[in-house]
């Protein structure tokens, strides 16, 4: 699996309230995306980013982080071959992301995703 980036997903009760802190205090002032239940805030200078999640809209559990990969279909095949627990099956979401969730050793839920143009 070729990982492109890793993004922390922070569970928050209110994205707007939490977004103000991350944008104004922490300097992640560019809101790259906001679907109402998930939003990504990024530093315009460094590219550092965080995602805020108030409850995943289509998955049975929230993920602790998102691992963006070069080829999500190949990653899914690797995960299945390794016998890793799949929490959410491979799907293409209506917002253009193809993803699946796994449970890592220790219990962390990981969203493995590929963004399509």
Secondary structure, DSSP 8 states (H G I E B T S, - for coil): --EEEEEEEEE-S-HHHHHHIIIIIS---EEEEE-SSEEEEE-TTT--EEEEESS-SSSSS--SEEEEES-HHHHHHHHHHHT--EEEEEEE-TTSEEEEEEE-TTS-EEEEEEE--
